[in-house]
Amino acid sequence: MRLLLAEDEIELSNALVAILKHNNYSVDAVYNGQDALDYLEAENYDGVILDIMMPKVDGLTVLKQLRTQGNNIPVLMLTAKSEIDDRVLGLDSGADDYLTKPFAMKELLARIRAMTRRQGDVSDMIINFENITLNRLTFELSSPKGSFRLANKEFQILEMLMINPNHLISTDRFLEKIWGYDSDAEISVVWVYISYLRKKLTALDAKVQIKASRNIGYSLEAVL
């Protein structure tokens, strides 16, 4: 799952990015509202964390522009203000939830899970294909033989493959979606994580395989 974090406090932003990545989220960080709008226009995200007080364009203005454009992406507002009027204004402007600083990281993670889950059916938290199951809450890959808790990039790659079974996903798409379009990661890093996943699928006696199309990308297909 890919998130955009718009927070102008650099130290807090760095801490949040580290924690979110540790919990298997892919995160792009920006430090003002205008960059948030630019990133949201150029990229696809599953959710946004917006600080209210930001330079150039404040978080509420970003939110209002998104909703005016018909963009219903889940939005969690962060604010140092505790007055109820600020909370009401954020919710009335289209925010899905809010969190007042300072906050516990466990609560932030719970709020993110809740707001993104509301976007789809709860059953979407479990993805099945052939004899394997991927739990999007626990990041666990399982089969009748056993289970593995996947690491960050492993989980995100397999999630993309299982959402789109039998469809070719280009290596560039993996890099863009998981590492971010401004990342300096090499194409070969995708192959490394595909290799990790193949070993786990083999260990689980999975009835699926990650098929490579040379110089193009990968697809998840049933083993005939």
Solvent accessible surface area in square Angstrom, and as a share of the most:
residue,aa,sasa,rsa
1,M,38,0.17
2,R,2,0.01
3,L,0,0.00
4,L,0,0.00
5,L,0,0.00
6,A,0,0.00
7,E,0,0.00
8,D,50,0.26
9,E,88,0.40
10,I,90,0.46
11,E,150,0.67
12,L,39,0.19
13,S,0,0.00
14,N,83,0.43
15,A,42,0.33
16,L,0,0.00
17,V,25,0.14
18,A,63,0.49
19,I,48,0.24
20,L,0,0.00
21,K,84,0.36
22,H,150,0.67
23,N,34,0.17
24,N,4,0.02
25,Y,15,0.06
26,S,7,0.05
27,V,13,0.07
28,D,14,0.07
29,A,31,0.24
30,V,5,0.03
31,Y,86,0.33
32,N,16,0.08
33,G,0,0.00
34,Q,71,0.32
35,D,50,0.26
36,A,0,0.00
37,L,23,0.11
38,D,68,0.35
39,Y,39,0.15
40,L,18,0.09
41,E,154,0.69
42,A,73,0.57
43,E,21,0.09
44,N,94,0.48
45,Y,22,0.08
46,D,50,0.26
47,G,0,0.00
48,V,0,0.00
49,I,0,0.00
50,L,0,0.00
51,D,5,0.03
52,I,11,0.06
53,M,110,0.49
54,M,17,0.08
55,P,68,0.43
56,K,160,0.68
57,V,25,0.14
58,D,54,0.28
59,G,0,0.00
60,L,22,0.11
61,T,49,0.29
62,V,0,0.00
63,L,0,0.00
64,K,95,0.40
65,Q,69,0.31
66,L,3,0.01
67,R,53,0.19
68,T,120,0.70
69,Q,130,0.58
70,G,53,0.50
71,N,48,0.25
72,N,109,0.56
73,I,18,0.09
74,P,5,0.03
75,V,0,0.00
76,L,0,0.00
77,M,1,0.01
78,L,0,0.00
79,T,2,0.01
80,A,72,0.56
81,K,80,0.34
82,S,66,0.42
83,E,105,0.47
84,I,118,0.60
85,D,106,0.55
86,D,31,0.16
87,R,75,0.27
88,V,70,0.40
89,L,81,0.40
90,G,3,0.03
91,L,77,0.38
92,D,115,0.60
93,S,16,0.10
94,G,27,0.26
95,A,11,0.08
96,D,48,0.25
97,D,24,0.12
98,Y,56,0.21
99,L,6,0.03
100,T,35,0.20
101,K,31,0.13
102,P,134,0.84
103,F,33,0.14
104,A,61,0.47
105,M,59,0.26
106,K,172,0.73
107,E,65,0.29
108,L,0,0.00
109,L,17,0.09
110,A,43,0.33
111,R,64,0.23
112,I,0,0.00
113,R,91,0.33
114,A,26,0.20
115,M,0,0.00
116,T,14,0.08
117,R,69,0.25
118,R,139,0.51
119,Q,101,0.45
120,G,38,0.37
121,D,91,0.47
122,V,103,0.59
123,S,74,0.47
124,D,65,0.33
125,M,19,0.08
126,I,69,0.35
127,I,21,0.11
128,N,100,0.52
129,F,30,0.12
130,E,102,0.46
131,N,41,0.21
132,I,1,0.00
133,T,37,0.21
134,L,0,0.00
135,N,35,0.18
136,R,50,0.18
137,L,67,0.33
138,T,68,0.40
139,F,20,0.08
140,E,70,0.31
141,L,0,0.00
142,S,28,0.18
143,S,16,0.10
144,P,122,0.77
145,K,132,0.56
146,G,32,0.31
147,S,56,0.36
148,F,70,0.29
149,R,155,0.57
150,L,1,0.01
151,A,56,0.43
152,N,24,0.12
153,K,39,0.16
154,E,8,0.04
155,F,4,0.02
156,Q,6,0.03
157,I,0,0.00
158,L,0,0.00
159,E,11,0.05
160,M,22,0.10
161,L,0,0.00
162,M,6,0.02
163,I,87,0.44
164,N,59,0.30
165,P,39,0.25
166,N,95,0.49
167,H,119,0.53
168,L,86,0.43
169,I,14,0.07
170,S,45,0.29
171,T,18,0.11
172,D,90,0.47
173,R,77,0.28
174,F,0,0.00
175,L,26,0.13
176,E,62,0.28
177,K,36,0.15
178,I,6,0.03
179,W,46,0.16
180,G,4,0.04
181,Y,109,0.42
182,D,94,0.49
183,S,47,0.30
184,D,136,0.70
185,A,33,0.26
186,E,123,0.55
187,I,102,0.52
188,S,73,0.47
189,V,38,0.22
190,V,0,0.00
191,W,141,0.49
192,V,54,0.31
193,Y,50,0.19
194,I,0,0.00
195,S,23,0.15
196,Y,96,0.36
197,L,0,0.00
198,R,79,0.29
199,K,138,0.59
200,K,44,0.19
201,L,7,0.04
202,T,103,0.60
203,A,49,0.38
204,L,6,0.03
205,D,75,0.39
206,A,15,0.12
207,K,110,0.47
208,V,8,0.04
209,Q,84,0.37
210,I,7,0.04
211,K,102,0.43
212,A,54,0.42
213,S,36,0.23
214,R,210,0.77
215,N,148,0.76
216,I,97,0.49
217,G,3,0.03
218,Y,20,0.07
219,S,6,0.04
220,L,0,0.00
221,E,45,0.20
222,A,28,0.22
223,V,79,0.45
224,L,210,1.05
